[in-house]
Amino acid sequence: MPDAVFYDGASARRRAVTLKVTASSLDLHEGGEWIASWPAGEVRRKDAPDGVLRLAREGGPDLARLDVTDPADQVAVRLHCHRLEGREDRERTGPIVFWSAATAISIILCVFYLIPLLAETLTPLIPISVEQRIGKAVDNQLRALVRDDLCEAPEGTAALRKLTERLAGAKGVEAPLDVAVLDSDIPNAVALPGGRIYIFNGLLEEAETTDEMAGVLAHEIGHVVGRDGLRTMIQSGGTSYLFGLLFGDVTGGGAIVFASSYLIDSAYSREVEAAADNFAGRTMVSLGRPAHPMALLLKRIEADEDEDDGNETGIPAFLLSHPVTEQRLKALEKQVPSQPGEPLLNQEEWRALKEICKTP
């Protein structure tokens, strides 16, 4: 009974054949008549449907093939034809592995070198109006993630506006600023692209003096002036997209989510944080106020990190996005004005800011 189908490659004729498999050859018979012998060392496997072992002869006609369906013959072929996969398949596998590795390495190099360079180059070229539109989109994503209301008690809002104007005016900041407080227990503060700054009420509650809060706000204004949020968003979004290509997210959907949520828990580089600290310190000193109260606030939050602060890691969110180092703290503590200036807020205004999230 025929247990294979043979195509000689010269015609379209379908020939039902039987096989005789030996250690040296694969013999084909049609109706009891011998028609061909393939040396076992020249038999190669080709892609085929399930249940079919498709064979070809190396060096034979391109279209010649043998489809073996009998399970016993399939076992015999695999047993005696030791070069079934063939040098051609192995030769194809090598380049595939090489170019796959080269592609992965190229993507990793882009992530760590090219994308940061492009982000640094592109950021100054993006108009402020475009950055504000981007910031608005990110703001919508951020509000959807944190799901907290804005704190808008009139007296507290007025105090926050006064504090912002004094800090911005001290350094002649021309970038548009829109500062608000979110009714969240997380001790954090973030600067979005386009000038939107959020102070989380959890951080405001940790602050004991106006100077502590003013230092944090000046730090975030420094991020706005440096356009750090936009730069980091370009870099983070591009990085996520490339990793998506590497691991299968070819739609880039992960990049969109990542670029919007990074603002909550991302850490800027030490250089960017140092620059924002320096801006905050110079701003405070120009107003006759010391920069070190911000350092006191950071130390106090760090000391409370083992308490329940609303994040799963046990580390306060402000420290996740603004990692404290001894160098940063020492630099802040060194920036002290030669002469003290008047308080940035009076006691009544400071109390109103502290209670901005309280409803009548």
C-alpha positions in Angstrom: 0.0 0.0 0.0 1.5 3.4 -1.0 2.6 5.3 2.1 4.2 8.4 0.5 3.6 10.8 -2.4 6.5 11.7 -4.7 6.8 14.7 -7.1 9.8 14.4 -9.4 10.1 18.2 -10.0 9.9 17.8 -13.8 6.1 17.4 -14.0 3.0 18.0 -11.9 2.3 14.3 -11.7 1.5 13.0 -8.3 3.0 9.6 -7.8 2.0 7.2 -4.9 5.1 5.3 -3.8 6.4 2.9 -1.2 9.7 3.4 0.7 12.6 1.2 1.6 14.7 3.0 4.2 18.3 1.8 4.9 21.3 3.3 6.6 22.7 4.3 3.2 19.7 5.2 1.1 16.0 6.0 0.7 14.6 3.8 -2.1 11.3 4.7 -3.9 9.1 2.2 -5.6 6.0 2.8 -7.7 3.8 -0.3 -8.2 6.7 -2.6 -7.3 9.0 -0.8 -9.8 12.1 1.0 -8.5 12.1 4.7 -9.6 14.7 6.5 -7.5 17.2 6.2 -4.7 18.2 9.2 -2.5 21.5 8.8 -0.5 20.6 9.1 3.2 23.2 11.8 3.7 21.5 14.0 1.1 17.9 13.8 2.5 16.6 17.0 3.9 13.4 17.9 5.8 11.2 20.7 4.5 8.3 22.6 6.1 5.0 20.7 5.8 1.5 20.4 7.3 1.0 18.5 10.6 1.4 14.7 10.2 3.4 15.0 7.0 7.2 14.5 6.8 8.2 16.4 3.7 11.6 15.5 2.2 13.8 16.8 -0.5 17.2 15.8 -1.9 20.1 18.2 -1.5 21.4 19.0 -5.0 18.2 17.5 -6.6 15.6 19.4 -8.6 14.2 22.4 -6.7 10.6 21.2 -7.0 11.2 17.6 -6.3 9.8 16.4 -3.0 8.6 13.4 -1.1 5.7 13.6 1.4 5.8 10.7 3.9 2.6 10.0 5.8 3.2 6.6 7.3 4.3 6.9 10.9 6.7 3.9 10.7 8.4 5.3 7.7 8.7 8.7 9.3 10.5 7.0 12.3 12.8 5.1 10.0 13.7 8.2 8.0 14.6 10.1 11.2 16.6 7.1 12.4 18.8 6.7 9.3 18.9 10.2 7.8 21.2 11.9 10.3 21.5 15.1 8.3 17.8 15.6 8.0 17.8 19.3 9.2 20.7 20.0 6.8 23.6 22.4 6.7 21.3 24.9 4.9 19.0 25.2 7.9 22.0 25.6 10.3 23.5 28.2 8.0 20.2 30.1 8.1 20.0 29.8 11.9 23.4 31.4 12.5 22.6 34.7 10.7 19.2 34.9 12.3 20.7 34.6 15.8 23.4 37.1 14.9 21.1 39.7 13.5 18.6 39.2 16.3 21.4 39.8 18.9 22.6 42.8 16.9 19.1 44.3 16.8 18.7 43.8 20.6 22.1 45.4 21.2 21.2 48.3 18.9 18.0 49.0 20.7 19.7 48.9 24.1 22.3 51.3 22.9 19.6 53.6 21.6 17.8 53.5 25.0 20.9 54.4 27.0 22.7 56.8 24.5 20.8 57.9 21.5 17.4 58.6 23.0 18.8 60.8 25.9 20.8 62.7 23.3 17.8 63.2 21.1 15.7 64.3 24.1 18.3 66.8 25.1 18.5 68.2 21.5 14.7 68.2 20.8 13.5 69.8 24.1 14.7 73.4 23.4 13.3 73.2 19.9 9.7 72.5 21.1 7.6 75.7 21.5 6.2 76.5 24.9 2.7 76.4 23.4 3.2 72.8 22.2 4.7 71.8 25.6 1.6 73.2 27.3 -0.7 71.1 25.1 1.4 68.0 25.9 1.3 69.0 29.6 -2.5 69.2 29.4 -2.7 65.7 28.0 -0.4 64.4 30.7 -2.4 66.3 33.3 -5.5 64.4 32.3 -3.7 61.1 32.5 -2.2 62.0 35.9 -5.6 63.0 37.3 -7.1 59.8 36.1 -4.3 57.8 37.9 -4.4 59.6 41.2 -8.2 60.2 41.3 -7.9 63.0 43.8 -9.7 66.3 44.0 -8.1 69.7 43.9 -7.9 71.7 47.1 -9.4 75.1 46.5 -10.1 76.8 49.8 -10.1 80.5 48.9 -7.7 81.7 51.6 -5.3 78.8 51.0 -5.4 79.3 47.2 -4.6 83.0 47.7 -1.6 82.1 50.0 -0.3 79.6 47.4 -0.6 82.2 44.6 1.3 84.7 46.7 4.1 82.2 47.5 4.4 81.2 43.9 4.5 84.8 42.7 7.2 85.7 45.2 9.4 82.7 44.2 8.9 83.2 40.5 9.5 87.0 40.7 12.7 86.5 42.6 14.4 84.9 39.6 12.4 86.5 36.9 10.8 83.3 35.8 8.9 83.9 32.5 7.6 80.4 32.1 3.9 80.2 32.8 3.2 78.5 36.2 0.0 76.9 37.4 0.4 75.5 40.9 -2.3 73.5 42.7 -2.7 71.2 45.7 -4.1 67.7 45.3 -6.1 66.2 48.1 -3.8 63.1 48.4 -2.1 61.6 51.5 0.9 60.8 49.4 3.9 63.0 50.3 4.9 64.1 46.8 5.2 67.0 44.4 5.5 66.9 40.6 6.1 69.4 37.8 4.4 68.6 34.5 5.4 69.8 31.1 4.1 73.3 30.4 4.3 74.7 33.9 1.6 72.8 35.9 2.9 71.9 39.4 1.1 69.7 41.8 1.8 69.6 45.5 0.2 66.7 47.2 -1.5 67.5 50.5 0.5 64.7 52.2 3.7 66.7 51.6 2.0 69.9 52.7 1.0 68.3 56.0 4.7 67.2 56.5 5.9 70.8 56.1 6.3 72.7 59.4 7.3 76.1 58.1 6.7 78.3 55.0 10.4 78.0 54.1 10.2 74.2 54.0 7.3 74.4 51.6 8.8 77.3 49.7 12.0 75.3 49.1 10.0 72.4 47.6 8.0 74.7 45.4 11.1 76.5 44.2 12.6 73.1 43.4 9.6 72.2 41.2 9.8 75.6 39.6 13.4 74.8 38.8 12.2 71.7 37.0 9.7 73.8 35.0 12.4 76.4 34.0 14.7 73.5 33.0 11.9 71.9 31.1 12.9 68.6 32.8 9.4 67.1 32.6 9.2 67.5 28.9 12.8 66.1 28.4 12.1 63.1 30.7 8.8 62.4 29.0 10.4 62.4 25.5 13.1 60.1 26.8 10.8 57.8 28.8 8.2 57.5 26.0 10.9 56.7 23.4 12.6 54.2 25.7 9.2 52.4 26.4 8.5 52.3 22.7 11.8 50.7 21.8 11.5 48.2 24.6 8.0 47.5 23.2 9.5 46.7 19.9 12.1 44.5 21.5 9.6 42.5 23.6 6.6 42.5 21.3 4.5 45.6 22.1 4.7 46.9 18.5 1.7 49.1 19.0 3.6 51.3 21.3 0.7 51.3 23.8 3.1 50.7 26.7 5.0 53.9 25.8 1.8 56.0 26.1 1.0 54.6 29.6 4.6 54.9 30.8 5.1 58.4 29.6 2.0 59.5 31.4 2.5 57.7 34.7 6.3 58.3 35.1 5.5 61.7 36.7 4.3 60.0 39.8 7.2 57.9 40.7 10.1 58.6 38.3 13.5 59.8 39.6 15.4 62.5 37.7 19.1 62.1 37.3 21.4 63.4 40.0 22.5 66.2 37.7 18.9 67.3 37.0 18.0 67.1 40.7 21.2 69.1 41.7 20.3 71.8 39.1 16.7 72.1 40.5 18.2 72.2 44.1 20.6 74.9 43.0 17.7 76.9 41.5 15.7 76.5 44.6 18.6 77.5 46.8 19.5 80.6 44.8 15.8 81.6 44.8 15.5 81.3 48.5 18.7 83.2 49.2 17.7 86.0 46.8 14.6 86.5 49.0 16.7 86.5 52.2 15.5 83.0 53.2 17.7 79.9 53.8 17.6 76.8 51.6 18.3 74.3 54.3 14.6 74.1 55.6 13.9 72.0 52.5 16.7 69.7 53.6 15.0 69.4 57.0 11.8 68.4 55.4 13.5 65.7 53.3 15.2 64.4 56.4 12.0 64.3 58.4 10.2 62.4 55.6 13.1 60.0 55.4 13.0 59.4 59.1 9.3 58.4 58.8 9.8 56.0 55.9 8.9 53.0 57.9 5.5 54.4 58.7 2.4 53.9 56.6 2.8 56.6 53.9 0.5 55.3 51.3 2.8 53.4 48.9 3.6 49.7 48.9 7.4 50.0 49.1 7.4 51.7 52.5 9.4 54.6 50.9 7.7 58.0 50.7 6.7 58.9 47.2 8.6 62.2 47.4 11.8 60.3 48.1 11.1 58.0 45.2 10.9 60.9 42.8 13.4 63.1 44.6 16.1 60.7 46.0 18.0 62.2 48.9 21.8 62.1 48.9 24.3 63.5 51.4 25.7 65.7 48.6 22.3 67.3 48.0 21.6 67.9 51.6 25.0 69.5 52.2 24.6 71.7 49.2 21.3 73.0 50.4 22.6 73.6 53.9 25.4 75.7 52.6 23.1 78.2 50.9 22.3 80.8 53.6 21.6 84.5 52.9 23.9 87.1 54.2 21.0 89.0 55.6 17.6 87.7 56.5 14.5 88.8 54.5 10.9 89.1 55.5 8.9 85.9 55.8 7.4 84.8 52.5 4.0 84.3 54.2 2.7 85.5 57.5 1.4 83.1 60.1 -2.2 83.6 59.0 -1.4 82.9 55.3 0.7 79.9 56.3 -2.1 78.5 58.3 -4.5 79.1 55.4 -2.2 77.2 53.0 -1.9 74.3 55.5 -5.7 74.1 55.6 -6.3 74.5 51.9 -7.9 71.0 51.6 -10.3 71.6 54.5 -13.8 72.3 53.6 -16.0 74.6 55.6 
